[in-house]
Amino acid sequence: MKEIREILVAPHVTEETMKNMVNRRNDVHKYVFKVAMDASKEDIKGAIEKRFDVKVAKVNTLINRGKIKRVRMVAGKKPNWKKAYITLKAGQKIAEFEGV
């Protein structure tokens, strides 16, 4: 298994992810991370559980395709990147994201 820093690139914090972070009805927390393109769901789950000492209920992943950008006459493309939606078990939360 790879090291944690090779799997988890960065947390993906936006208004939308912060709004959907907590489900008040059943006390379930969801977090979004940018992850390595070759990371599997099992790798991501293990890295989150080891790094933050929480229990993960499920992991959903998707690949965001890079946008095409132009600079004058030259067209280029941003790189593709992978995003993981982490759902924790009820009552679990990551303390580092509280108050963000």
C-alpha positions in Angstrom: 0.0 0.0 0.0 1.2 3.5 -0.7 1.9 6.1 1.9 -0.9 8.4 3.0 0.6 11.5 1.5 0.8 9.8 -1.9 -3.0 8.9 -1.8 -4.5 12.0 -0.2 -3.5 15.1 -2.2 -5.6 17.8 -0.4 -9.0 18.4 1.0 -11.4 19.9 -1.5 -13.1 22.7 0.4 -15.8 24.7 -1.4 -19.1 26.2 -0.4 -21.0 23.2 -1.8 -18.9 20.7 0.1 -19.2 22.6 3.3 -23.0 22.9 2.9 -23.3 19.1 2.4 -20.8 18.2 5.1 -23.3 17.4 7.9 -26.6 15.6 7.7 -28.3 16.7 10.9 -31.0 14.0 10.9 -28.7 11.1 11.3 -25.4 12.8 12.3 -23.5 11.5 9.3 -20.5 13.6 8.0 -19.3 13.7 4.4 -15.9 15.1 3.3 -14.4 15.6 -0.1 -10.7 15.1 -0.9 -8.5 15.4 -4.0 -6.8 12.0 -4.3 -4.2 10.4 -6.6 -5.4 9.2 -10.0 -4.3 5.6 -9.4 -5.8 5.3 -5.8 -8.5 2.7 -5.4 -11.4 3.0 -3.0 -9.8 0.6 -0.6 -6.6 2.6 -0.6 -8.5 5.8 0.1 -10.6 4.3 2.9 -7.4 2.9 4.6 -5.6 6.2 4.3 -8.5 8.2 5.8 -9.0 5.8 8.6 -5.3 5.8 9.5 -4.7 9.5 9.1 -7.8 10.8 10.9 -8.6 7.8 13.2 -12.2 7.5 12.1 -14.4 4.8 10.6 -15.4 5.2 7.0 -18.8 3.9 5.9 -18.3 4.4 2.1 -16.2 6.0 -0.5 -17.4 7.4 -3.9 -14.9 8.6 -6.5 -15.1 10.5 -9.7 -12.6 11.8 -12.2 -12.9 15.5 -13.1 -11.8 16.1 -16.7 -9.3 19.0 -17.2 -10.7 22.1 -18.9 -9.3 23.4 -22.2 -7.7 26.8 -21.8 -6.4 29.2 -24.4 -3.6 31.6 -24.3 -3.8 33.7 -27.4 -3.5 31.3 -30.3 -2.4 28.3 -28.3 -4.9 25.9 -26.8 -3.8 23.9 -23.8 -5.5 21.5 -21.4 -5.5 21.4 -17.6 -4.7 18.0 -16.1 -7.4 15.5 -15.0 -7.8 15.0 -11.3 -9.7 12.5 -9.0 -12.1 13.5 -6.3 -13.3 11.2 -3.4 -16.5 11.7 -1.4 -15.9 10.1 2.0 -19.0 9.2 4.2 -18.2 8.5 7.8 -20.2 6.2 10.1 -22.8 7.9 12.3 -21.3 9.8 15.2 -17.8 10.0 13.6 -16.3 13.3 12.4 -12.9 14.8 11.5 -11.9 17.4 14.1 -9.6 19.3 11.8 -12.6 20.4 9.6 -14.7 21.7 12.5 -15.1 25.4 12.4 -13.9 25.8 8.8 
